[in-house]
Structures are given as structure tokens and as C-alpha cells.
Amino acid sequence: MSGQSLLVPGELSPTRSVPGNIRRPEYVGKPAPTPYTGPEVQTPETVELMRTAGRIAARAMEEAAKAIAPGVTTDELDRIAHAYMCDHGAYPSTLGYRGFPKSLCASVNEVICHGIPDSTVLRDGDIVNLDVTAYIGGVHGDNNATYLVGDVDEESRLLVERTRESLNRAIKAVRPGRQINIIGRVIESYAKRFGYGVVRDFTGHGINTSFHSGLIVPHYDSPHATTVIQPGMTFTIEPMLTLGTHEYDMWDDGWTVVTKDRKRTAQFEHTLVVTDTGAEILTLP
């Protein structure tokens, strides 16, 4: 593995503004969102709106990813994605969600998830996960991917490649009538081939008019994940695989989650709708 020094928190830039004509999610300015009480199966009209949100989120992530290079700050990546979403009439879902201060999550090296963009400078050999969610038309679209920064060591490159493959395999396993734990079973069995840890305490989730509906999608084979998959359900799959333990520590900021052994971790995510025969990805650019 790369001999990079461990991350430390950087400095935050001022909160970015969103034009007043862009609709805000109901949780903005509140300590927590109102609990979702609606169905997990969505109407075709809601799914169509989610296609739009998902497309904007995917394109915003792509735009930010174009700037990934040694010497670039994670705050600059946040600026790019924020501008793209606002320019396309979308609100960055993470901005103000339970107090999160930025418009995407940027998780570098040992950060499992929820890294806050700041003055941290990307270094040659790093890996960085961008997690971007857009809110438009009253619904959310959520996606993420892990990117290589410059010349990355083989162990890290393979981790990224295999984490992407674990998501692809999980998506192919989605079928109406199956229990949702098929998703985690497929991911965990694939990850075990390489001795990777599978993060357990951070999961995929139902998504629709709510950022997190309450539906849990574990990435390991959980005996409790017995919800039966139905056509029209919308949720994310977002496996987080590690080079070592799945256990974690959290920084004092209350957001940044790092592997307990400080080994590297990668993540990929799509928002899906269940079809009559499988799953359609809603977060395609």
C-alpha cells in the first residue's frame, strides 16, 4: 500500500450559497429531516423525476472528477459540483443535511465515507471518493465513485476496481421477489475472495422524496434484511470495501468516518429503481 501520511482535518471555506429560486429540501435549516412515512414503491411519475435528479447528480460528479489531480483541494471539487447542480436548477442534497456544511462528500484514502471537503490537497497516489446527491422536482438522486489521483499503487487500484465490480454484481442480483439481503450476500462473497473488509454500519438506503427513507440496504449478508424487493422500489446500493478491518473511528467533526486500522477503502454507488425483471440505474450521466 502507498506510504502516504494519514489525513488530518483541513480548513473549511465559507458556506456556498444556493440561488433563492431553487427549491430546498424540507430539512434545510432544521437539525434533522422529518421522518419519511410514505411507500418504498414509487409511482412512474416519481421515478421519472428521479431520473432527472439522478442524471444531474451523475453529471455533477463527472464534472468535479475531471478536476481530480495532485495539488487540487477537495474544496475545489465541492465548488465545481455545487456550481453544476445550481446551474441546472438542483439543490445539493448534502448541504445542510443534519448540519453537513458542503455540497458533496470527499473521502480520501482511509476515509470510509462522509469526508467534508476542505483545504486538504490531493497528493499523487491518493484515492478519493466523491459522493454527490441532487434534489430537484421534489426528489433526490444519489451516486458516488472512487477515483485515482495520479500514479496509484497496484493494491489500491485493484481495491477500487473490485469495489466497482461488487456494485455491478449487486445490481445484477436485484430481482422482484428476492429478499434485500441478496445484495449484501453477493457483495460480501465477492469481497471475501480478496480478503477485503465489508463496512457494515453504513449502508444503502431507500431514496425518493426523502434523502433516506428508512429502508436499509446492508452490504453484507444480514439475516435481518428480509424486506422483499418489489417493482417500483427505489434505493441505493453503495458498497464500501476496505483493505483491512471494517471497523471504524469517527473524527471530532461528527461526520468523517475512517478505518480503525487506517487502511484504505473504496466505495461506489448508484440509485436504482426495481423493474419487473431486475433494476434500472437512475444515476447515469
Secondary structure, DSSP 8 states (H G I E B T S, - for coil): -------------------TTS---TTTTSSS-----S-SB--HHHHHHHHHHHHHHHHHHHHHHHT--TT-BHHHHHHHHHHHHHHTT-EETTTTGGG--SSSEEEETTEEE----SS-B--TT-EEEEEEEEEETTEEEEEEEEEE-SS--HHHHHHHHHHHHHHHHHHHH--TTSBTHHHHHHHHHHHHTTT-EE--SS-EEB-SSSSS-S-EE-SS--TT---B--TTBEEEE--EEESS-S-EEE-TTS--EEETT---EEE-BEEEEE-SSSEEES---
